[in-house]
Amino acid sequence: MPVVIVEWWEGRTVGQKKEVIEGITEVLTRVGIPPEATHVIIKDNPKTNWGTGGKQCAENSLSKD
């Protein structure tokens, strides 16, 4: 039973999340894992909770979605 955890910045739509879940499940199905055995967890993180290069991503102009 694989568990795939996707962590990214908040802001994706329900439809985008659905597409990611379906895509990950499809890839694992191709290597023999039944779809019902695959679990995908999406964690939406605000940019204020993420830092890169010593700066909070909410402030960092280099941080793009």
N, C-alpha and C positions, 0 to 999 in steps of 0.2 A: 504494500500500500504506500505509494509515494505521496509525500506532502510537499507541495511547491509553495513557497512563500514569496510573494512579490511585494517589495516595499518601494514606494515611490511617493512623489509629492502629490498632495490632494489636488483635485480639480478635474479628474476624468469623469466622464459620464457613465451612467449605468450601462449604456450600450457598449462603450469602450471596454468596460470591465468584463462584460459578457463575452465580447470577442476575444479578449486575452485568455479567459478561462477556457473557452472552446478551443482556442489554438494550442494551448499547453496540453490539454487533454488529447487532442488529435495527434500531436507529436509523440506523446507517450504511448498512445494506442498503436502507432506504427512500429514500436519496438516490443509489442506484445503485452502491454499492460491494459487490462480491460478498463473502459471508461469509468465504470462504477467504483473502481479501486483508486482512482486518482482524486486527490483533494487539493484544491487551490485556495490559498488564503491570500487576500489582498489587504495590505495595510496602507492606508492613506495617511501620510505624515504632513503636517503643515511645515512650510519652509522655516518657520520659527523654531522648529524642533530638529533642524538638520544644519550641520555646519560643514563647510569645505574651506580649506586653506586658512583656517583660523578665524573665519567669519561666518556669521549666521547667513544661511542661504537667502533668507528674506531680504537681507541687505546687499547681498553680493550681486552686482550687475552681470557677472559672468554666468550666473546660474540660470539656465533656461530649462523649461519643461522638456 
